[in-house]
Amino acid sequence: MGIMKEFKEFAVKGNVVDMAVGIIIGAAFGKIVSSFVGDVIMPPIGVLLGGVDFSSLAFTVKEAVGEIPAVVIGYGKFIQTVIDFTIIAFAIFIAIKAINSLKRKEEAPKAPPEPSAEEALLIQIRDLLKERK
């Protein structure tokens, strides 16, 4: 019975629930970013690069013999994945930078509040004492 109670306390803690929500939101955000890169950013880049697709580049180690498939090193897929990663990382960087700039505008320093009547009186007393010296 003690293990079940401990597990319940662990599973229901705020940190575990927050982490689960973060993972779910992160997975959904990952789909959004992938769609943004694949459907919005990559088509214009593909046009600029002349439709270059590295994924078909490969080096054949051993030719296919009969029903035995060829042994191939698909370095083109690796290059394409690195390019995709770089574009995704840059897109996320730009998005985070935009979000941070919006937050900074919201957190703009406010003017200090007016001193209370008591503080104003103390300031006057301090200034008068300075004049006497």
N, CA, C and O atoms as a printed pandas DataFrame, in Angstrom:
     atom_number atom_name residue_name chain_id  residue_number  x_coord  y_coord  z_coord
0              1         N          MET        A               1    0.815   -1.191    0.000
1              2        CA          MET        A               1    0.000    0.000    0.000
2              3         C          MET        A               1    0.862    1.260    0.000
3              4         O          MET        A               1    0.448    2.277   -0.556
4              5         N          GLY        A               2    2.039    1.223    0.602
5              6        CA          GLY        A               2    2.917    2.382    0.680
6              7         C          GLY        A               2    3.435    2.803   -0.689
7              8         O          GLY        A               2    3.557    3.998   -0.959
8              9         N          ILE        A               3    3.738    1.849   -1.549
9             10        CA          ILE        A               3    4.262    2.168   -2.876
10            11         C          ILE        A               3    3.201    2.884   -3.706
11            12         O          ILE        A               3    3.510    3.844   -4.412
12            13         N          MET        A               4    1.962    2.426   -3.625
13            14        CA          MET        A               4    0.886    3.062   -4.384
14            15         C          MET        A               4    0.681    4.512   -3.935
15            16         O          MET        A               4    0.447    5.402   -4.752
16            17         N          LYS        A               5    0.775    4.731   -2.615
17            18        CA          LYS        A               5    0.606    6.082   -2.091
18            19         C          LYS        A               5    1.744    6.983   -2.571
19            20         O          LYS        A               5    1.513    8.124   -2.970
20            21         N          GLU        A               6    2.970    6.465   -2.530
21            22        CA          GLU        A               6    4.120    7.237   -3.000
22            23         C          GLU        A               6    4.004    7.550   -4.490
23            24         O          GLU        A               6    4.297    8.663   -4.925
24            25         N          PHE        A               7    3.569    6.543   -5.276
25            26        CA          PHE        A               7    3.409    6.761   -6.709
26            27         C          PHE        A               7    2.356    7.824   -6.982
27            28         O          PHE        A               7    2.543    8.680   -7.847
28            29         N          LYS        A               8    1.254    7.772   -6.250
29            30        CA          LYS        A               8    0.180    8.756   -6.427
30            31         C          LYS        A               8    0.696   10.159   -6.124
31            32         O          LYS        A               8    0.420   11.099   -6.870
32            33         N          GLU        A               9    1.444   10.300   -5.030
33            34        CA          GLU        A               9    2.006   11.599   -4.680
34            35         C          GLU        A               9    2.962   12.093   -5.766
35            36         O          GLU        A               9    2.970   13.278   -6.100
36            37         N          PHE        A              10    3.767   11.180   -6.314
37            38        CA          PHE        A              10    4.712   11.535   -7.363
38            39         C          PHE        A              10    3.988   11.951   -8.640
39            40         O          PHE        A              10    4.315   12.976   -9.240
40            41         N          ALA        A              11    3.008   11.159   -9.052
41            42        CA          ALA        A              11    2.325   11.387  -10.324
42            43         C          ALA        A              11    1.431   12.613  -10.301
43            44         O          ALA        A              11    1.179   13.209  -11.348
44            45         N          VAL        A              12    0.949   13.000   -9.136
45            46        CA          VAL        A              12    0.008   14.111   -9.054
46            47         C          VAL        A              12    0.704   15.423   -8.685
47            48         O          VAL        A              12    0.064   16.474   -8.668
48            49         N          LYS        A              13    1.994   15.375   -8.392
49            50        CA          LYS        A              13    2.720   16.595   -8.057
50            51         C          LYS        A              13    2.614   17.583   -9.202
51            52         O          LYS        A              13    2.512   17.195  -10.365
52            53         N          GLY        A              14    2.638   18.846   -8.868
53            54        CA          GLY        A              14    2.535   19.893   -9.878
54            55         C          GLY        A              14    3.643   19.830  -10.911
55            56         O          GLY        A              14    3.403   20.081  -12.092
56            57         N          ASN        A              15    4.869   19.494  -10.477
57            58        CA          ASN        A              15    5.992   19.459  -11.406
58            59         C          ASN        A              15    5.789   18.410  -12.493
59            60         O          ASN        A              15    6.091   18.664  -13.659
60            61         N          VAL        A              16    5.286   17.246  -12.131
61            62        CA          VAL        A              16    5.090   16.183  -13.103
62            63         C          VAL        A              16    3.994   16.575  -14.088
63            64         O          VAL        A              16    4.134   16.365  -15.293
64            65         N          VAL        A              17    2.930   17.131  -13.588
65            66        CA          VAL        A              17    1.829   17.556  -14.461
66            67         C          VAL        A              17    2.298   18.692  -15.373
67            68         O          VAL        A              17    1.996   18.692  -16.566
68            69         N          ASP        A              18    3.028   19.650  -14.822
69            70        CA          ASP        A              18    3.559   20.746  -15.637
70            71         C          ASP        A              18    4.480   20.215  -16.726
71            72         O          ASP        A              18    4.426   20.672  -17.868
72            73         N          MET        A              19    5.327   19.249  -16.373
73            74        CA          MET        A              19    6.236   18.667  -17.350
74            75         C          MET        A              19    5.452   17.964  -18.457
75            76         O          MET        A              19    5.793   18.094  -19.633
76            77         N          ALA        A              20    4.410   17.224  -18.094
77            78        CA          ALA        A              20    3.595   16.533  -19.089
78            79         C          ALA        A              20    2.934   17.530  -20.034
79            80         O          ALA        A              20    2.914   17.322  -21.247
80            81         N          VAL        A              21    2.402   18.591  -19.487
81            82        CA          VAL        A              21    1.783   19.622  -20.319
82            83         C          VAL        A              21    2.835   20.246  -21.238
83            84         O          VAL        A              21    2.564   20.489  -22.414
84            85         N          GLY        A              22    4.016   20.501  -20.716
85            86        CA          GLY        A              22    5.095   21.065  -21.533
86            87         C          GLY        A              22    5.493   20.152  -22.681
87            88         O          GLY        A              22    5.749   20.615  -23.792
88            89         N          ILE        A              23    5.543   18.862  -22.412
89            90        CA          ILE        A              23    5.908   17.910  -23.467
90            91         C          ILE        A              23    4.834   17.882  -24.551
91            92         O          ILE        A              23    5.148   17.865  -25.741
92            93         N          ILE        A              24    3.579   17.877  -24.142
93            94        CA          ILE        A              24    2.483   17.856  -25.111
94            95         C          ILE        A              24    2.476   19.134  -25.945
95            96         O          ILE        A              24    2.340   19.081  -27.167
96            97         N          ILE        A              25    2.621   20.271  -25.288
97            98        CA          ILE        A              25    2.660   21.545  -26.007
98            99         C          ILE        A              25    3.892   21.585  -26.918
99           100         O          ILE        A              25    3.815   22.071  -28.046
100          101         N          GLY        A              26    5.023   21.076  -26.429
101          102        CA          GLY        A              26    6.240   21.047  -27.243
102          103         C          GLY        A              26    6.071   20.207  -28.494
103          104         O          GLY        A              26    6.539   20.590  -29.566
104          105         N          ALA        A              27    5.407   19.061  -28.370
105          106        CA          ALA        A              27    5.171   18.213  -29.539
106          107         C          ALA        A              27    4.278   18.929  -30.546
107          108         O          ALA        A              27    4.532   18.878  -31.750
108          109         N          ALA        A              28    3.242   19.592  -30.063
109          110        CA          ALA        A              28    2.355   20.330  -30.960
110          111         C          ALA        A              28    3.111   21.492  -31.613
111          112         O          ALA        A              28    2.939   21.753  -32.804
112          113         N          PHE        A              29    3.937   22.180  -30.846
113          114        CA          PHE        A              29    4.719   23.292  -31.388
114          115         C          PHE        A              29    5.711   22.785  -32.423
115          116         O          PHE        A              29    5.972   23.454  -33.423
116          117         N          GLY        A              30    6.269   21.588  -32.176
117          118        CA          GLY        A              30    7.190   20.988  -33.147
118          119         C          GLY        A              30    6.510   20.769  -34.489
119          120         O          GLY        A              30    7.120   20.985  -35.536
120          121         N          LYS        A              31    5.251   20.340  -34.467
121          122        CA          LYS        A              31    4.503   20.147  -35.712
122          123         C          LYS        A              31    4.283   21.485  -36.413
123          124         O          LYS        A              31    4.374   21.574  -37.637
124          125         N          ILE        A              32    3.994   22.522  -35.632
125          126        CA          ILE        A              32    3.790   23.846  -36.210
126          127         C          ILE        A              32    5.077   24.332  -36.877
127          128         O          ILE        A              32    5.050   24.830  -38.003
128          129         N          VAL        A              33    6.197   24.185  -36.177
129          130        CA          VAL        A              33    7.474   24.637  -36.725
130          131         C          VAL        A              33    7.833   23.833  -37.972
131          132         O          VAL        A              33    8.296   24.401  -38.961
132          133         N          SER        A              34    7.622   22.507  -37.933
133          134        CA          SER        A              34    7.926   21.676  -39.100
134          135         C          SER        A              34    7.075   22.085  -40.300
135          136         O          SER        A              34    7.575   22.163  -41.422
136          137         N          SER        A              35    5.804   22.342  -40.063
137          138        CA          SER        A              35    4.922   22.783  -41.145
138          139         C          SER        A              35    5.359   24.143  -41.668
139          140         O          SER        A              35    5.381   24.364  -42.879
140          141         N          PHE        A              36    5.707   25.053  -40.768
141          142        CA          PHE        A              36    6.160   26.385  -41.171
142          143         C          PHE        A              36    7.391   26.285  -42.060
143          144         O          PHE        A              36    7.468   26.934  -43.103
144          145         N          VAL        A              37    8.353   25.469  -41.643
145          146        CA          VAL        A              37    9.581   25.335  -42.414
146          147         C          VAL        A              37    9.309   24.605  -43.728
147          148         O          VAL        A              37    9.744   25.053  -44.789
148          149         N          GLY        A              38    8.584   23.472  -43.659
149          150        CA          GLY        A              38    8.358   22.671  -44.858
150          151         C          GLY        A              38    7.413   23.310  -45.855
151          152         O          GLY        A              38    7.601   23.167  -47.064
152          153         N          ASP        A              39    6.398   24.015  -45.371
153          154        CA          ASP        A              39    5.367   24.544  -46.264
154          155         C          ASP        A              39    5.512   26.028  -46.593
155          156         O          ASP        A              39    4.984   26.487  -47.605
156          157         N          VAL        A              40    6.217   26.779  -45.755
157          158        CA          VAL        A              40    6.318   28.219  -45.976
158          159         C          VAL        A              40    7.741   28.638  -46.355
159          160         O          VAL        A              40    7.929   29.410  -47.295
160          161         N          ILE        A              41    8.728   28.140  -45.636
161          162        CA          ILE        A              41   10.103   28.600  -45.852
162          163         C          ILE        A              41   10.804   27.825  -46.969
163          164         O          ILE        A              41   11.471   28.426  -47.811
164          165         N          MET        A              42   10.662   26.503  -46.985
165          166        CA          MET        A              42   11.405   25.693  -47.956
166          167         C          MET        A              42   11.009   25.927  -49.416
167          168         O          MET        A              42   11.899   25.945  -50.266
168          169         N          PRO        A              43    9.729   26.108  -49.760
169          170        CA          PRO        A              43    9.415   26.325  -51.182
170          171         C          PRO        A              43   10.150   27.517  -51.809
171          172         O          PRO        A              43   10.713   27.367  -52.894
172          173         N          PRO        A              44   10.168   28.703  -51.166
173          174        CA          PRO        A              44   10.934   29.795  -51.781
174          175         C          PRO        A              44   12.441   29.508  -51.830
175          176         O          PRO        A              44   13.115   29.890  -52.786
176          177         N          ILE        A              45   12.959   28.842  -50.810
177          178        CA          ILE        A              45   14.386   28.506  -50.816
178          179         C          ILE        A              45   14.670   27.502  -51.925
179          180         O          ILE        A              45   15.697   27.592  -52.598
180          181         N          GLY        A              46   13.759   26.540  -52.121
181          182        CA          GLY        A              46   13.918   25.585  -53.216
182          183         C          GLY        A              46   13.941   26.270  -54.565
183          184         O          GLY        A              46   14.712   25.888  -55.446
184          185         N          VAL        A              47   13.095   27.289  -54.735
185          186        CA          VAL        A              47   13.081   28.040  -55.996
186          187         C          VAL        A              47   14.393   28.793  -56.164
187          188         O          VAL        A              47   14.965   28.814  -57.254
188          189         N          LEU        A              48   14.874   29.413  -55.082
189          190        CA          LEU        A              48   16.139   30.154  -55.155
190          191         C          LEU        A              48   17.318   29.246  -55.470
191          192         O          LEU        A              48   18.232   29.643  -56.191
192          193         N          LEU        A              49   17.304   28.028  -54.933
193          194        CA          LEU        A              49   18.404   27.089  -55.158
194          195         C          LEU        A              49   18.214   26.277  -56.437
195          196         O          LEU        A              49   19.055   25.442  -56.768
196          197         N          GLY        A              50   17.145   26.508  -57.141
197          198        CA          GLY        A              50   16.917   25.778  -58.385
198          199         C          GLY        A              50   16.376   24.382  -58.153
199          200         O          GLY        A              50   16.590   23.493  -58.978
200          201         N          GLY        A              51   15.684   24.173  -57.056
201          202        CA          GLY        A              51   15.073   22.865  -56.787
202          203         C          GLY        A              51   16.073   21.797  -56.385
203          204         O          GLY        A              51   15.818   20.613  -56.608
204          205         N          VAL        A              52   17.199   22.173  -55.803
205          206        CA          VAL        A              52   18.220   21.203  -55.399
206          207         C          VAL        A              52   17.699   20.368  -54.242
207          208         O          VAL        A              52   17.216   20.907  -53.246
208          209         N          ASP        A              53   17.796   19.049  -54.375
209          210        CA          ASP        A              53   17.409   18.124  -53.305
210          211         C          ASP        A              53   18.568   17.166  -53.091
211          212         O          ASP        A              53   18.883   16.353  -53.961
212          213         N          PHE        A              54   19.198   17.265  -51.932
213          214        CA          PHE        A              54   20.376   16.459  -51.655
214          215         C          PHE        A              54   20.043   15.027  -51.249
215          216         O          PHE        A              54   20.928   14.172  -51.227
216          217         N          SER        A              55   18.794   14.759  -50.931
217          218        CA          SER        A              55   18.439   13.462  -50.345
218          219         C          SER        A              55   18.699   12.279  -51.275
219          220         O          SER        A              55   18.787   11.146  -50.803
220          221         N          SER        A              56   18.823   12.509  -52.572
221          222        CA          SER        A              56   19.068   11.394  -53.486
222          223         C          SER        A              56   20.552   11.087  -53.654
223          224         O          SER        A              56   20.896   10.086  -54.282
224          225         N          LEU        A              57   21.428   11.905  -53.120
225          226        CA          LEU        A              57   22.870   11.656  -53.237
226          227         C          LEU        A              57   23.279   10.477  -52.359
227          228         O          LEU        A              57   22.913   10.403  -51.186
228          229         N          ALA        A              58   24.041    9.560  -52.943
229          230        CA          ALA        A              58   24.470    8.375  -52.190
230          231         C          ALA        A              58   25.739    7.815  -52.806
231          232         O          ALA        A              58   26.062    8.075  -53.965
232          233         N          PHE        A              59   26.441    7.050  -52.008
233          234        CA          PHE        A              59   27.657    6.369  -52.449
234          235         C          PHE        A              59   27.407    4.874  -52.316
235          236         O          PHE        A              59   27.080    4.393  -51.230
236          237         N          THR        A              60   27.556    4.141  -53.407
237          238        CA          THR        A              60   27.291    2.704  -53.400
238          239         C          THR        A              60   28.541    1.957  -52.965
239          240         O          THR        A              60   29.590    2.047  -53.601
240          241         N          VAL        A              61   28.410    1.218  -51.867
241          242        CA          VAL        A              61   29.527    0.421  -51.351
242          243         C          VAL        A              61   29.591   -0.912  -52.092
243          244         O          VAL        A              61   30.662   -1.373  -52.489
244          245         N          LYS        A              62   28.420   -1.515  -52.267
245          246        CA          LYS        A              62   28.354   -2.814  -52.951
246          247         C          LYS        A              62   27.092   -2.837  -53.804
247          248         O          LYS        A              62   25.998   -2.557  -53.316
248          249         N          GLU        A              63   27.253   -3.172  -55.076
249          250        CA          GLU        A              63   26.120   -3.217  -55.997
250          251         C          GLU        A              63   25.149   -4.319  -55.594
251          252         O          GLU        A              63   25.525   -5.271  -54.911
252          253         N          ALA        A              64   23.905   -4.184  -56.021
253          254        CA          ALA        A              64   22.885   -5.196  -55.758
254          255         C          ALA        A              64   23.203   -6.443  -56.585
255          256         O          ALA        A              64   23.599   -6.353  -57.747
256          257         N          VAL        A              65   23.022   -7.599  -55.960
257          258        CA          VAL        A              65   23.241   -8.875  -56.631
258          259         C          VAL        A              65   21.977   -9.702  -56.464
259          260         O          VAL        A              65   21.641  -10.105  -55.351
260          261         N          GLY        A              66   21.275   -9.958  -57.562
261          262        CA          GLY        A              66   20.045  -10.737  -57.488
262          263         C          GLY        A              66   19.021  -10.033  -56.621
263          264         O          GLY        A              66   18.661   -8.882  -56.869
264          265         N          GLU        A              67   18.557  -10.742  -55.596
265          266        CA          GLU        A              67   17.568  -10.167  -54.679
266          267         C          GLU        A              67   18.195   -9.445  -53.490
267          268         O          GLU        A              67   17.490   -8.841  -52.682
268          269         N          ILE        A              68   19.487   -9.506  -53.389
269          270        CA          ILE        A              68   20.197   -8.820  -52.296
270          271         C          ILE        A              68   20.320   -7.339  -52.676
271          272         O          ILE        A              68   20.896   -7.001  -53.710
272          273         N          PRO        A              69   19.773   -6.466  -51.828
273          274        CA          PRO        A              69   19.827   -5.030  -52.176
274          275         C          PRO        A              69   21.248   -4.486  -52.079
275          276         O          PRO        A              69   22.110   -5.064  -51.416
276          277         N          ALA        A              70   21.469   -3.374  -52.748
277          278        CA          ALA        A              70   22.777   -2.720  -52.731
278          279         C          ALA        A              70   23.047   -2.132  -51.351
279          280         O          ALA        A              70   22.123   -1.756  -50.629
280          281         N          VAL        A              71   24.328   -2.060  -50.997
281          282        CA          VAL        A              71   24.751   -1.405  -49.756
282          283         C          VAL        A              71   25.115    0.025  -50.138
283          284         O          VAL        A              71   26.046    0.266  -50.908
284          285         N          VAL        A              72   24.353    0.972  -49.578
285          286        CA          VAL        A              72   24.484    2.366  -49.984
286          287         C          VAL        A              72   24.674    3.255  -48.757
287          288         O          VAL        A              72   24.014    3.079  -47.733
288          289         N          ILE        A              73   25.587    4.209  -48.885
289          290        CA          ILE        A              73   25.748    5.239  -47.853
290          291         C          ILE        A              73   25.024    6.477  -48.374
291          292         O          ILE        A              73   25.472    7.114  -49.327
292          293         N          GLY        A              74   23.908    6.808  -47.742
293          294        CA          GLY        A              74   23.073    7.923  -48.184
294          295         C          GLY        A              74   23.497    9.234  -47.562
295          296         O          GLY        A              74   22.785    9.777  -46.718
296          297         N          TYR        A              75   24.636    9.747  -47.962
297          298        CA          TYR        A              75   25.130   10.992  -47.372
298          299         C          TYR        A              75   24.265   12.195  -47.755
299          300         O          TYR        A              75   24.273   13.207  -47.055
300          301         N          GLY        A              76   23.536   12.094  -48.835
301          302        CA          GLY        A              76   22.658   13.184  -49.255
302          303         C          GLY        A              76   21.539   13.426  -48.259
303          304         O          GLY        A              76   21.179   14.574  -47.998
304          305         N          LYS        A              77   20.978   12.348  -47.692
305          306        CA          LYS        A              77   19.929   12.494  -46.684
306          307         C          LYS        A              77   20.481   13.208  -45.449
307          308         O          LYS        A              77   19.793   14.018  -44.827
308          309         N          PHE        A              78   21.736   12.894  -45.104
309          310        CA          PHE        A              78   22.364   13.552  -43.962
310          311         C          PHE        A              78   22.533   15.049  -44.241
311          312         O          PHE        A              78   22.227   15.881  -43.387
312          313         N          ILE        A              79   23.018   15.383  -45.431
313          314        CA          ILE        A              79   23.192   16.794  -45.794
314          315         C          ILE        A              79   21.850   17.517  -45.763
315          316         O          ILE        A              79   21.752   18.632  -45.249
316          317         N          GLN        A              80   20.806   16.875  -46.317
317          318        CA          GLN        A              80   19.474   17.484  -46.335
318          319         C          GLN        A              80   18.952   17.689  -44.913
319          320         O          GLN        A              80   18.328   18.708  -44.619
320          321         N          THR        A              81   19.211   16.710  -44.024
321          322        CA          THR        A              81   18.770   16.830  -42.635
322          323         C          THR        A              81   19.494   17.976  -41.926
323          324         O          THR        A              81   18.882   18.708  -41.148
324          325         N          VAL        A              82   20.782   18.134  -42.187
325          326        CA          VAL        A              82   21.546   19.236  -41.582
326          327         C          VAL        A              82   21.021   20.576  -42.085
327          328         O          VAL        A              82   20.889   21.519  -41.304
328          329         N          ILE        A              83   20.723   20.672  -43.371
329          330        CA          ILE        A              83   20.181   21.911  -43.924
330          331         C          ILE        A              83   18.811   22.203  -43.303
331          332         O          ILE        A              83   18.535   23.335  -42.905
332          333         N          ASP        A              84   17.958   21.182  -43.221
333          334        CA          ASP        A              84   16.639   21.356  -42.602
334          335         C          ASP        A              84   16.768   21.809  -41.155
335          336         O          ASP        A              84   16.052   22.708  -40.714
336          337         N          PHE        A              85   17.693   21.177  -40.410
337          338        CA          PHE        A              85   17.907   21.558  -39.013
338          339         C          PHE        A              85   18.340   23.018  -38.906
339          340         O          PHE        A              85   17.849   23.757  -38.052
340          341         N          THR        A              86   19.256   23.428  -39.773
341          342        CA          THR        A              86   19.748   24.805  -39.733
342          343         C          THR        A              86   18.617   25.797  -40.004
343          344         O          THR        A              86   18.507   26.827  -39.340
344          345         N          ILE        A              87   17.788   25.474  -40.978
345          346        CA          ILE        A              87   16.672   26.369  -41.298
346          347         C          ILE        A              87   15.671   26.407  -40.150
347          348         O          ILE        A              87   15.185   27.477  -39.784
348          349         N          ILE        A              88   15.362   25.242  -39.579
349          350        CA          ILE        A              88   14.425   25.194  -38.442
350          351         C          ILE        A              88   14.987   25.965  -37.258
351          352         O          ILE        A              88   14.269   26.739  -36.626
352          353         N          ALA        A              89   16.268   25.760  -36.952
353          354        CA          ALA        A              89   16.885   26.464  -35.824
354          355         C          ALA        A              89   16.846   27.977  -36.053
355          356         O          ALA        A              89   16.587   28.736  -35.118
356          357         N          PHE        A              90   17.098   28.418  -37.281
357          358        CA          PHE        A              90   17.074   29.848  -37.569
358          359         C          PHE        A              90   15.653   30.399  -37.455
359          360         O          PHE        A              90   15.445   31.494  -36.933
360          361         N          ALA        A              91   14.678   29.632  -37.947
361          362        CA          ALA        A              91   13.278   30.072  -37.857
362          363         C          ALA        A              91   12.846   30.194  -36.396
363          364         O          ALA        A              91   12.170   31.155  -36.032
364          365         N          ILE        A              92   13.229   29.233  -35.561
365          366        CA          ILE        A              92   12.897   29.299  -34.134
366          367         C          ILE        A              92   13.609   30.483  -33.483
367          368         O          ILE        A              92   13.026   31.179  -32.652
368          369         N          PHE        A              93   14.869   30.711  -33.858
369          370        CA          PHE        A              93   15.623   31.849  -33.323
370          371         C          PHE        A              93   14.911   33.155  -33.625
371          372         O          PHE        A              93   14.771   34.005  -32.746
372          373         N          ILE        A              94   14.457   33.324  -34.873
373          374        CA          ILE        A              94   13.761   34.555  -35.259
374          375         C          ILE        A              94   12.448   34.693  -34.483
375          376         O          ILE        A              94   12.111   35.782  -34.019
376          377         N          ALA        A              95   11.702   33.576  -34.341
377          378        CA          ALA        A              95   10.433   33.618  -33.614
378          379         C          ALA        A              95   10.656   33.991  -32.151
379          380         O          ALA        A              95    9.938   34.836  -31.615
380          381         N          ILE        A              96   11.634   33.376  -31.502
381          382        CA          ILE        A              96   11.925   33.676  -30.096
382          383         C          ILE        A              96   12.406   35.114  -29.941
383          384         O          ILE        A              96   12.049   35.796  -28.980
384          385         N          LYS        A              97   13.215   35.570  -30.889
385          386        CA          LYS        A              97   13.694   36.950  -30.831
386          387         C          LYS        A              97   12.517   37.923  -30.924
387          388         O          LYS        A              97   12.488   38.924  -30.208
388          389         N          ALA        A              98   11.545   37.639  -31.799
389          390        CA          ALA        A              98   10.362   38.502  -31.926
390          391         C          ALA        A              98    9.541   38.476  -30.640
391          392         O          ALA        A              98    9.078   39.519  -30.177
392          393         N          ILE        A              99    9.359   37.298  -30.066
393          394        CA          ILE        A              99    8.595   37.178  -28.821
394          395         C          ILE        A              99    9.283   37.946  -27.695
395          396         O          ILE        A              99    8.630   38.650  -26.924
396          397         N          ASN        A             100   10.610   37.804  -27.607
397          398        CA          ASN        A             100   11.358   38.506  -26.555
398          399         C          ASN        A             100   11.277   40.018  -26.729
399          400         O          ASN        A             100   11.194   40.748  -25.741
400          401         N          SER        A             101   11.299   40.497  -27.968
401          402        CA          SER        A             101   11.201   41.951  -28.167
402          403         C          SER        A             101    9.823   42.461  -27.762
403          404         O          SER        A             101    9.704   43.573  -27.248
404          405         N          LEU        A             102    8.778   41.661  -27.989
405          406        CA          LEU        A             102    7.443   42.050  -27.539
406          407         C          LEU        A             102    7.365   42.076  -26.022
407          408         O          LEU        A             102    6.738   42.963  -25.444
408          409         N          LYS        A             103    8.004   41.101  -25.375
409          410        CA          LYS        A             103    8.012   41.079  -23.912
410          411         C          LYS        A             103    8.749   42.288  -23.350
411          412         O          LYS        A             103    8.320   42.878  -22.359
412          413         N          ARG        A             104    9.863   42.655  -23.988
413          414        CA          ARG        A             104   10.623   43.803  -23.508
414          415         C          ARG        A             104    9.815   45.081  -23.611
415          416         O          ARG        A             104    9.906   45.950  -22.743
416          417         N          LYS        A             105    9.016   45.203  -24.678
417          418        CA          LYS        A             105    8.175   46.393  -24.821
418          419         C          LYS        A             105    7.121   46.435  -23.728
419          420         O          LYS        A             105    6.806   47.507  -23.213
420          421         N          GLU        A             106    6.574   45.284  -23.369
421          422        CA          GLU        A             106    5.574   45.227  -22.300
422          423         C          GLU        A             106    6.195   45.546  -20.950
423          424         O          GLU        A             106    5.552   46.144  -20.087
424          425         N          GLU        A             107    7.460   45.140  -20.770
425          426        CA          GLU        A             107    8.135   45.326  -19.487
426          427         C          GLU        A             107    8.922   46.636  -19.444
427          428         O          GLU        A             107    9.836   46.778  -18.631
428          429         N          ALA        A             108    8.585   47.576  -20.293
429          430        CA          ALA        A             108    9.291   48.853  -20.312
430          431         C          ALA        A             108    9.260   49.467  -18.917
431          432         O          ALA        A             108    8.241   49.414  -18.228
432          433         N          PRO        A             109   10.375   50.043  -18.513
433          434        CA          PRO        A             109   10.419   50.608  -17.155
434          435         C          PRO        A             109    9.388   51.711  -16.992
435          436         O          PRO        A             109    9.251   52.599  -17.834
436          437         N          LYS        A             110    8.683   51.626  -15.902
437          438        CA          LYS        A             110    7.665   52.617  -15.586
438          439         C          LYS        A             110    8.302   53.718  -14.742
439          440         O          LYS        A             110    9.307   53.502  -14.065
440          441         N          ALA        A             111    7.703   54.883  -14.797
441          442        CA          ALA        A             111    8.191   55.984  -13.978
442          443         C          ALA        A             111    8.008   55.617  -12.514
443          444         O          ALA        A             111    7.012   54.997  -12.140
444          445         N          PRO        A             112    8.966   56.000  -11.696
445          446        CA          PRO        A             112    8.819   55.668  -10.283
446          447         C          PRO        A             112    7.562   56.343   -9.715
447          448         O          PRO        A             112    7.206   57.451  -10.117
448          449         N          PRO        A             113    6.912   55.675   -8.798
449          450        CA          PRO        A             113    5.682   56.251   -8.236
450          451         C          PRO        A             113    6.000   57.514   -7.435
451          452         O          PRO        A             113    7.093   57.670   -6.891
452          453         N          GLU        A             114    5.031   58.392   -7.381
453          454        CA          GLU        A             114    5.185   59.626   -6.603
454          455         C          GLU        A             114    5.380   59.273   -5.140
455          456         O          GLU        A             114    4.734   58.361   -4.625
456          457         N          PRO        A             115    6.268   59.992   -4.471
457          458        CA          PRO        A             115    6.463   59.697   -3.049
458          459         C          PRO        A             115    5.205   60.041   -2.243
459          460         O          PRO        A             115    4.447   60.948   -2.586
460          461         N          SER        A             116    5.018   59.293   -1.178
461          462        CA          SER        A             116    3.867   59.551   -0.310
462          463         C          SER        A             116    4.081   60.889    0.397
463          464         O          SER        A             116    5.163   61.472    0.335
464          465         N          ALA        A             117    3.057   61.354    1.053
465          466        CA          ALA        A             117    3.141   62.646    1.764
466          467         C          ALA        A             117    4.238   62.590    2.826
467          468         O          ALA        A             117    4.971   63.558    3.026
468          469         N          GLU        A             118    4.340   61.456    3.496
469          470        CA          GLU        A             118    5.358   61.311    4.541
470          471         C          GLU        A             118    6.757   61.352    3.933
471          472         O          GLU        A             118    7.654   61.996    4.478
472          473         N          GLU        A             119    6.947   60.663    2.800
473          474        CA          GLU        A             119    8.253   60.669    2.147
474          475         C          GLU        A             119    8.602   62.064    1.646
475          476         O          GLU        A             119    9.745   62.504    1.766
476          477         N          ALA        A             120    7.612   62.760    1.083
477          478        CA          ALA        A             120    7.852   64.118    0.589
478          479         C          ALA        A             120    8.287   65.036    1.735
479          480         O          ALA        A             120    9.189   65.856    1.563
480          481         N          LEU        A             121    7.655   64.903    2.893
481          482        CA          LEU        A             121    8.019   65.705    4.058
482          483         C          LEU        A             121    9.446   65.390    4.501
483          484         O          LEU        A             121   10.211   66.298    4.824
484          485         N          LEU        A             122    9.806   64.103    4.518
485          486        CA          LEU        A             122   11.168   63.712    4.893
486          487         C          LEU        A             122   12.195   64.256    3.896
487          488         O          LEU        A             122   13.295   64.644    4.289
488          489         N          ILE        A             123   11.844   64.286    2.629
489          490        CA          ILE        A             123   12.752   64.841    1.620
490          491         C          ILE        A             123   12.967   66.326    1.863
491          492         O          ILE        A             123   14.090   66.815    1.745
492          493         N          GLN        A             124   11.905   67.050    2.201
493          494        CA          GLN        A             124   12.024   68.477    2.486
494          495         C          GLN        A             124   12.900   68.712    3.706
495          496         O          GLN        A             124   13.734   69.617    3.712
496          497         N          ILE        A             125   12.710   67.894    4.744
497          498        CA          ILE        A             125   13.526   68.030    5.962
498          499         C          ILE        A             125   14.984   67.767    5.629
499          500         O          ILE        A             125   15.867   68.492    6.086
500          501         N          ARG        A             126   15.247   66.728    4.830
501          502        CA          ARG        A             126   16.626   66.425    4.455
502          503         C          ARG        A             126   17.256   67.586    3.695
503          504         O          ARG        A             126   18.402   67.952    3.954
504          505         N          ASP        A             127   16.509   68.165    2.758
505          506        CA          ASP        A             127   17.047   69.268    1.965
506          507         C          ASP        A             127   17.321   70.496    2.840
507          508         O          ASP        A             127   18.315   71.192    2.636
508          509         N          LEU        A             128   16.434   70.764    3.822
509          510        CA          LEU        A             128   16.659   71.899    4.732
510          511         C          LEU        A             128   17.901   71.675    5.598
511          512         O          LEU        A             128   18.670   72.604    5.847
512          513         N          LEU        A             129   18.086   70.439    6.051
513          514        CA          LEU        A             129   19.294   70.146    6.850
514          515         C          LEU        A             129   20.555   70.319    6.026
515          516         O          LEU        A             129   21.576   70.769    6.546
516          517         N          LYS        A             130   20.502   69.970    4.753
517          518        CA          LYS        A             130   21.673   70.141    3.890
518          519         C          LYS        A             130   21.996   71.619    3.702
519          520         O          LYS        A             130   23.167   71.994    3.637
520          521         N          GLU        A             131   20.957   72.470    3.614
521          522        CA          GLU        A             131   21.163   73.914    3.422
522          523         C          GLU        A             131   21.820   74.553    4.644
523          524         O          GLU        A             131   22.602   75.492    4.496
524          525         N          ARG        A             132   21.520   74.066    5.843
525          526        CA          ARG        A             132   22.089   74.631    7.066
526          527         C          ARG        A             132   23.571   74.368    7.191
527          528         O          ARG        A             132   24.289   75.164    7.797
528          529         N          LYS        A             133   24.036   73.297    6.643
529          530        CA          LYS        A             133   25.462   72.952    6.798
530          531         C          LYS        A             133   26.338   73.718    5.913
531          532         O          LYS        A             133   27.555   73.532    5.937
